[in-house]
Structure formats: structure tokens, C-alpha cells
Amino acid sequence: MNMTHYMSLLADNQPWNLILFMAIPVIFAETITVTEFVILFTKKLHGNLRAFNRICSILAGLYFTGIFLYLFPTAYIPLTVNGEWHTWVDVVAVTFYLSGVFFLLPLALLDLGLIGKKRSEEERLKLHFILVSGFLVVAHIAMIFGMVNPEIVGGMSGMHM
């Protein structure tokens, strides 16, 4: 079966690529989401759980920024320049995966106090929730399109199969 580059990345160098590029970012995002729900429902905006939530957010943002800085120049640009995408689903999967940086980096910056300084704690928590939710949405879109066999969809003009 032909694979998207997203799935190929995860399948190569087993289990390390799967752990490094999928498990760690998604586990961070799910941990942030679960702790965020507890914080929101208990209305405890301070304390150990919020501190843990912030630490996870900072680590997730910095970690995924590292992934983006590694994959964008070594994979995304060469695939585009050389026309090596495996149909449009491949482009969607990798683009949505890498777009996670637009949610996780601001999440880290928010918890580092570099953005959102003038917002109330409740407003920052709301933005925090929107950012982690946004990451989960783009990560799941990447996973869904990444699992599609590119052979079953029509080719893109000018792109090699």
C-alpha cells in the first residue's frame, strides 16, 4: 500500500518516530486538555494542577516548535520543491500536522507570560483552552488524512505519484 509522507514518517524507525512525532505531542495535548477541564470545572485557577498544566503547555509548545523547525526545512520544503507529494491528501496531512505549531507555540508563550499579559486569569484560561483545542483539531485532521491511501484519490497535476 502507498502511504502519505505523514504515515511514512511515523512508520519509519519504529517505534521512535511514532513516539517522537505522534505520541509525545498528543499525550501532552491530551494531558493539558484533561487538566484544563478539571481546572475549569473546579474553578481552581491556582494550585498544583494549574502549575502542572502550565509546565505541560510550555514543554509541549517548545517541543512541537522543535519538531516544526526540524521537519519544515528537511521534509516540507523539499517535498514541495521536488514535487514529491503523494496526492493532495499527503499535502493536507503534513500541512495540518505542521500547523500545530500555530497553536502550541502561542500556548507556551501564554504560559511563559510573553503574550496575553493584560488579560485576566479567566481570559488567559479561555485562550489556553482554545489553543489546545485548535491543536487537537489539526492533529486529528492530520491523522485522518495521513491514514488515507493516496492511490485511492485523484492525482494532482504536476505532482509525481
N, C-alpha and C positions, 0 to 999 in steps of 0.2 A: 504494500500500500504506500502511496505517495503521501508525504506529511508536509504540513506547514513548517516553516522555519521555527516557529514557536514550539511546536511539539518536538521537532528535531533537537532543539536546544535542550529541552527537558529530558529527552531520551538518551542523549549522549552522556558519556562519563557517569553512568549510573553508580550510585544514587546521588552523587554530589551535585550535579546541575539541578536536579529536581529539588534537592534541599536548599541550595543557594538561591535559585531564581524563582522558586514557587513556594516552598514550604515556609521559609523564614519570613518573607514579606506577608504572606497570607495569615500565618499564625500571629504575627504582630498585629495586623489589622483586625483580626477576629478578637484578639485579647483586648485591644483598645475599645472595640465595639461593645463587648460584654461588660467591661468595667465602666464604660460610659453609661450604659443602661442602668447599672446599679447606682452610679452617682446621680443620674437624673431622677430615678425613682425614689431614692432615699433623700435626695436634696442635700447630700453632704458634699459640698463643693470644696472641702478641705479635708486633709487627713491622709492616711497611708494609702488608701485605694487611689485617690486622686494623684498622689505622688507617683505611684506605680504606673498609672495611666500616662502621666506626663513623660516618665522615663521611657516607656514603650513607644510613645509617639515620637520622641526625639530620636531614639535609636532607629525606628522604622523609617523616618524621613531621611536621616543621614545614610542609612544602609541602602535604601532604594535609589537615592541620588547617586551613590557609588555604582549601583547596577546600571543606571541610565548613562552615566559618564563612561562606563566600560562598553556597553552594548551599542550605543548610538554611533560612535565612530568606527567600531570594529565590525558591526553587523548591519545596522540600518542603512548607513550611507553606502557601503559597498554593494549591498543588495539592490539599492535604488540605482546607483550609477551604472552597475553592470547588468541591469535588467534581469536579475536572477530570482525575482519573486515567483512563487508558485500560485499564481492567480490572485484575484482580488481578496479572497478570504485570508490569504497569507499576509497581505498588507494590513488588513483590518486587525488581525490577531496581534501582530507585532506592534503596530501603531498604538492600539489600545493598551497593550501591556506597558509600553514605554511611557504612555501618557499618565500612568500612575504617579510619576514624579510631580505632576502639576497639582496633586492632592497631598501626597506625603511630605514633600519638602515644605510647603506652607504650614502643614501640621506641626512639623518640627520647629519651624521659625516662630510659630504662635506660642508653643510651649517653652521656647528659649527666651521669650519676651522681646523678640525682634520685630514682630508685627502685632497689630491689634492692641497696642498699649493703652489706647484711650477707651477701649471697650470695657464694659462691666464684666465681672466674672461670669455671669449668666450668658452674656452675649458672646464671650470667648468660647464658652462651652457649646453654645449653639453652632458657632462657626466650626468648632472642633468636630462636632458630630456630622456636619455637612461634608467636611473634608474627608473624614474616614469613610463615610457612606459613598462619596464620589469615587474613592479608591476602590472600594469593594465592587461597585458597578462596573468600572472599566476593567478591573481584573477578571470579573466573571464574563464580560463580553469577550475579552482576550481568550479566556479558557474555552468558551463555546466555539468561537470561530477557529481557534487553534486546533480543535479536535476534528474539524471538518476535513475530509479527504479532498484536496484541491482538484483531483481528477474529475470529481462529480459536478463541478461548476464550470461555466464557460471561461475561456481564457481571456486575458487582457491583451489588446492589440499592442504589439511591440515587446511583449514580455515572453521570455522563453519558458516553456513548460518543463 
